[in-house]
Amino acid sequence: MNLWMWLLLACLLGYAWKLLGYVVPASLLRNPRMSRIAGTMTIGLLASLTIVNAVASGQALAFDARMGALAAAGIALWLRAPFLVVVLAGAGAAAGLRLLGWS
C-alpha cells in the first residue's frame, strides 16, 4: 500500500469512529462514570502529547530549551497561576534559554 491508501484508510476509520458515536445509547452517555472516564482520558492524552513534544526530537531524546519551558510552566501550575500566565511563563523561559544559547 502506498501513502495515499494509508491516508484514505485513516480518514475512513476516523469518519467511522465519529459515526459510531451517534449509535451509542444516550443512557450510557449520561452515566457520571462515563463522564469521569472521558475527562481522565482527555487529561492523560494531553499530558502524554506535552511530554512527547517536550523531550522528543525525531527518534531521539532532546534536552533543550523545551525542558526549561516545561519546568517553568510546571512551577507556574504548581503556584496555581492562571492558564495564560502558565503559557507565558513557558514561552518566556524557552525564549530566555534560547537567548542564552541553550537550544
C-alpha positions as CSV (number, residue, x, y, z in Angstrom):
1,M,0.0,0.0,0.0
2,N,1.2,3.4,-0.8
3,L,0.9,6.5,1.4
4,W,-2.3,7.7,-0.2
5,M,-4.1,4.4,0.6
6,W,-3.0,4.6,4.2
7,L,-4.2,8.2,4.4
8,L,-7.6,7.3,2.9
9,L,-7.9,4.4,5.3
10,A,-7.1,6.6,8.2
11,C,-9.8,9.1,7.1
12,L,-12.3,6.3,6.6
13,L,-11.6,4.9,10.1
14,G,-11.8,8.4,11.7
15,Y,-15.2,9.0,10.0
16,A,-16.5,5.6,11.0
17,W,-15.4,6.3,14.6
18,K,-17.3,9.5,14.5
19,L,-20.4,7.8,13.1
20,L,-20.1,5.2,15.8
21,G,-20.6,7.9,18.4
22,Y,-24.1,8.6,17.1
23,V,-25.2,5.0,17.8
24,V,-24.0,4.9,21.4
25,P,-27.1,4.8,23.7
26,A,-27.9,8.1,25.4
27,S,-28.2,6.4,28.8
28,L,-24.5,5.4,28.5
29,L,-23.5,9.0,27.8
30,R,-25.5,10.3,30.7
31,N,-23.7,8.0,33.1
32,P,-21.5,10.0,35.5
33,R,-18.8,7.3,35.4
34,M,-18.5,7.7,31.6
35,S,-18.0,11.5,32.1
36,R,-15.2,10.9,34.6
37,I,-13.6,8.3,32.3
38,A,-13.8,10.7,29.3
39,G,-12.3,13.6,31.3
40,T,-9.5,11.4,32.7
41,M,-8.6,10.1,29.2
42,T,-8.5,13.7,27.8
43,I,-6.1,14.8,30.6
44,G,-3.9,11.7,30.0
45,L,-3.7,12.2,26.3
46,L,-2.9,15.9,26.6
47,A,-0.2,15.2,29.2
48,S,1.4,12.5,27.1
49,L,1.4,14.7,24.0
50,T,3.0,17.5,26.0
51,I,5.8,15.2,27.3
52,V,6.4,13.7,23.9
53,N,6.7,17.2,22.3
54,A,8.9,18.4,25.1
55,V,11.5,15.6,25.1
56,A,11.4,14.1,21.6
57,S,13.2,15.2,18.5
58,G,12.6,12.7,15.8
59,Q,13.7,9.3,17.1
60,A,16.0,10.7,19.8
61,L,15.5,12.4,23.2
62,A,16.4,16.1,23.3
63,F,17.1,18.1,26.4
64,D,16.9,21.6,25.2
65,A,15.1,24.8,26.0
66,R,11.8,23.0,25.8
67,M,12.6,21.2,29.1
68,G,13.2,24.6,30.8
69,A,9.9,25.8,29.4
70,L,8.1,22.7,30.7
71,A,9.7,23.2,34.1
72,A,8.7,26.9,34.2
73,A,5.1,26.1,33.2
74,G,5.0,23.3,35.8
75,I,6.1,25.7,38.5
76,A,3.5,28.2,37.4
77,L,0.8,25.5,37.5
78,W,2.1,24.4,41.0
79,L,1.7,28.0,42.1
80,R,-1.9,27.9,40.7
81,A,-1.3,30.7,38.2
82,P,-3.9,31.3,35.5
83,F,-3.6,29.5,32.2
84,L,-2.4,32.5,30.3
85,V,0.4,33.1,32.9
86,V,1.4,29.4,32.6
87,V,1.7,29.7,28.8
88,L,3.6,33.0,29.0
89,A,6.0,31.6,31.7
90,G,6.8,28.6,29.5
91,A,7.3,30.7,26.4
92,G,9.4,33.2,28.3
93,A,11.5,30.5,29.8
94,A,12.1,28.9,26.4
95,A,12.9,32.3,24.8
96,G,15.3,33.2,27.6
97,L,17.1,29.9,27.5
98,R,17.5,30.1,23.7
99,L,18.8,33.6,24.1
100,L,21.4,32.2,26.5
101,G,22.4,29.7,23.8
102,W,20.7,26.6,25.2
103,S,18.9,25.5,22.1
